[in-house]
Amino acid sequence: MNTAKKNPEAEARATAPQIITAASADAGRRLDLFLAERVPELSRTRIQELARDGHVRVDGHTAKVSHRIAAGETIEIEVLARPAPEALPEDLPLDLLYVDDDFVIVNKPAGMVVHAGAGHSRATLVNALLHRLGNLSAAGGALRPGIVHRLDRETSGAMVVARNDRAHEHLSEQFRSRNVRKIYIALVHGKMPRDSGTITLPISRDPRRRTRMTARATKGRHARTDWRVIARMDRYTLIEAVLHTGRTHQIRAHFAAIGHPVVGDTLYGAPRAGARNLPLLERNFLHAALIGFTHPSSGAWVEVRAPLPRDLRVYFDRMAASFGWGAAEIEAALAPYV
């Protein structure tokens, strides 16, 4: 088996078609495994891509990579360089809260990925912004233009995106120096023991489940989340969380670690059954309610709120009503966030 590491630069240089005649010793082998050995400048993944696009032929006919080779067959492969990935404009719904020559603040919906990555090449926030605004800062790279920070896929709310490189650097420095104000609202399971507090557990990648983080390990990156209770409902607590650091999944990992996972966040231990006979929330009850920072050009303080989205408002209203709350009580609890 060929285990040599593929060279992306060699792949990019390889452009000439290659013709190979299968020997009797090759009979019965899968086409992609055969080509990976005979054309070492290409990875097996790239060979599969080329075959899918019709650039691999056996005896003059396009072939699938699962084809079993017969002795004497002529295999031709067009060795084409992989096109450089880039983000393209897409006409998608977009809620812009603030528009400026230097940046925009967008109200990202739950379910939308911020930029292209593994398994997500289209329908991202970046695609939508490129369609609406045209150019964004190039400092984030071809797949992440304008992106200074991110929100998880199932988290909604306020995000700032840079429109030019100077603003991008200025905003990035504010995030690095922790001078950006970030306030979230979350509904968590359980009764919080106090009315406010601070969580400073370090955060690291979970060694057993690589798709999530953990705040239960002794080592990790420093993280701080301040929180205060907004409302209590039996075995649920509505909280406001202020981030002083920006670790991946910080709020989710912190509250899961202290036994209070975010409602709907099954990755971090939230029950899969809906609360109080309500349907299961198809997202996390976590919303970036406010972002504040210094304007890159004027130096003025900019602070923008993102209203609580309708799905979370309806869910909270129905839950509160099931506990006997009146409309006035519900309105008072959510007033700063709607």
N, C-alpha and C positions, 0 to 999 in steps of 0.2 A: 504494500500500500504506500502511495506517495504522500508523505507527511510534511514535505518541504513547505516553508512559508511562502506564499505568493507575494510577488512584488508588484504593487499597484502601478508603479512607473513603467515597468516592463509591459504590463497589460495595456497601458495607454499607448505605448510605442508600437505594439503589434497590430499591423493593419493588413498584411498580405494574406490571401487565402492559402490554406494548406490542404494538400491532398495526401491521404494515407491509405495504403492497401493493407487490409487485415490479414494477418498470417494465421495458420492453422492453430497456433497456440492461443490466439485471441478469441477463438470461437466460444460463444456463450457468455461473453462479458457484456455488462451494461455499457451502452454507448458513452454515457457521461464519465464513467470511471476509466474507460479506455482512453478517451480524449484528455482527461486530466493528467494522465501519465505521459501521453505522447506530445501534448502541447503544454509544457509545464509553466509557460508564462501566463496561462489563464487559470483562474480559480475554478473550482467545480461550479460554484454559484454562477459565475459569468458564462460558463459553457451552457448551463441550463437556460440562462436568459437568451443566449444566442439561438439555441435550438427552438425556444418558444417563439422567437421572432422570425423563424424560417431560415436561419443562416447556417444550419447544419443539414447536410444531405448525405444519404446513403444510396449509392448507385443512381445518383441523379434525382432522388426523391427526398423531400423533406422528411425528417425522422424525429421521433420523440426520444428523449434521453433514456427512456426505459427499454429501447430497442436492444435486443440481444444480437450481438455481432455474429456473422457467419464468415468462415474463411473465404478469402478472395474478394470480399466486398470492398468497394472504394468509398471511403469517407472523405467528404470535403467540408471544411469549416471555414467560414469567412471570419477572420479574426479582426473584429471591429472594436475600437476603443469605446469604453462606456462613456456616455455623455455626462458632463458635469452636472450634478443635481442643483436645482435652483428653485426658489419659491416663485410661483406664478400667480397672477391676479385671478380671483374668483368672485363672482357676484353672489355674496352671502349676506344675510341680515347682520347689521352692526349697529350698536348703540353707543354713539360717541357722547361722552359727558362734557368734554372740554377740548377745543381745537385751537391750536396755536402754531405759529411758524416753526417752533422748536420741538414741539411734542404734542401728543394727543393723550387724553385719558379716556379709556374705553371701558364700558361695562361688560366684561366677558361673561357670556352665558355658561351655565354648567353644561358639560358634555362636549364642549369645544376644546380641542388641543391648541396650545399656543403656537407651536411651530412644528414643522415636519420632523419626524423621528421614526424609530422602529415601529412599523405597522401603520404609520399615519403620514401619508404623503400629500393629502389634499384636504380641503374643507377645514383648514386651520385658521386661527385668528390672523396670522400673517397673510395668508391668501386673501382674506376679506379686506384687510387694511390696504394691501397693495391695489386692490380694485378701487377702493373708495378714495385713497389719497395719492396714488401714484408712487412716488419714491419715498423710501424710508432711509434711515441711517444705514450705511454700509458696514459700520463697525461690528455689527453682530455676525457678519458672514452671509453667504448666499442663501442659506436656509433659515437664518434668524435675523433678517434685517430689522433694525429698530428695537430689538428685544433687550431690555435692560434688566428685567426680572420676570418671573413667571408665576402663574397660579396653576394648581393642579387641575386636571381635566374636569373633575366633578365639583370644583370650587368656582363660584361665580364672584363677580364684583370688579372693583376698580383696579385698573392696571395702567401704568404710564408707558408709552412707547415713543422712542426718539425719532425725530424726522430728519435730523442731520447729525454728522459725526461729532461736531463740537458739543451739541446738546447731549449726545449719547455719553461722551466721556464725562461731562459735568454731572449728569444724573447717576452714572455708574459710581463715580467717586462718592456721591452722597449715600448710596447704598453701602459701599465699602466702609465708610466712616460712621455708618449707623445714624445718619441724620435725617432719615426718611420716617415719617410718622405713618404707621400701618395699624389700622384697627379692624378687627373682624368681629362678627357676631356668629355664635354657634349654639346649637342645642345639644346638650350632652346627656348621657344616661347617668342616673343616680343623683343623690343629694350631695351637693358640694358642702364640705364640712364648715366652711367659713364664708363670709360675704365677699372676700377678696383674697388675693394671694399672688405668689410668684413661683413659677416652676423653672428650675435651672438645671434640669437633668441633661447630661450630654447626649448628643444624637449621633448614631452611626448606622451603617447599613446592617440590616438584619441578616446574620450569617445563615439562617435556615430558610428564609423567604426573601430572595433578593429583590423582589418587587416592592418591598416596604422598608421603612426605617425602624429603628428601635431606640427607645430612651431608657431601656432596662439594663444596658451594658454598663460596665464600670468606666469604659473608655469611649471617647467620641469627641465630636466638635462641640465647643461651648454653645449653649442655646439658652435664651431667656424669654419666657412668656409671662407677662403680667395679666391678671384676669380679675374680673369683678362680676358678681351676680346681678343680672337684670330682673329675673323672675324665677320663682320656684313653682313647680307643678308636680306634687307627689314624688315620683321617682325620676323626674327630669328637671334639668336646670338650664335656663337660657342665660348665657354668659357673653360678656364682651371681653375680647382678648387683644392685648397690645403686644405686637412683636418687636423685640429689640434686636433680634438676629433674624436671618432669613434662611434657615436650614430647610432642606427638603422635607415636606410633610410635617413641619415643626408642630403646629397645633394638634394635628391628628395623633402624632406619636407621643407628645407630652401628655395629653389628656387620657389616652389609652394606657399609658404607663402608670397613672395614678388611679386607674380603675373607673374612668369616666369617658368611654369612647364617644365620639361624635355620632349622633343619630344618623343612621343610613350608611355609616362607614364600616361595612362588613370586613374590609381588608384588615382593619385594626380592632376587630372583635365585637363590633356592634351586632346585636341580634338580627337575624334575617326576617323575623316576624315583625309586622307593623305594630307601632305603639298604640295602646288603647283601642284595639280593633280597627285602627286606621290601616289603609293599604301601605305596603312597604314603600318608603320613600326611595325613589329610583335615583338618588344622588346623595351626597353628603349635606347635612344641614350646616353648611359652613359658607360664609359670604364675606368678602372683603368690602367692608362698609365705608371705609374712608382711607384716602391716601393724601399725604401732605409733604411738601418739599420746597426747596428754594428754586425759583425760576432761573434757568441757566443764563438768561440774558439780562433781565432786569434786577435780579437779586431779591425780588419780592417773594413773600411766602405764598404758596399756592396750596389750597386745601379743597378737595372735592369729595363729596359723598356719592355713593352708589346706592340707590334705593333697594330695599329688600325685594328680591324678585317674587313674582306672583305665586309660584309654586311653593316657596317657603312660607309666604304670608298665609296662604290658604291652609297649609299643613298645620301651622301654629294656631291659627284661628280654630280649626276643628279640634285639635288636641285640647286647647284651653277650654273650649266650650264643653268638652267631655268631662272636664273636671269641675264644671259648674261656674266657670268664669263668665261674667257679663261682657257686653261689647265695650263698655267704658274701661274695664280693667285691661282688656286686650289692647285697646287703643293706647292706653297710658304706657304699657310695657314696650310697645313697638314704635311709639311716636318719633323718637330720634332717628329711626332707621327706615322709615317708609316715605 
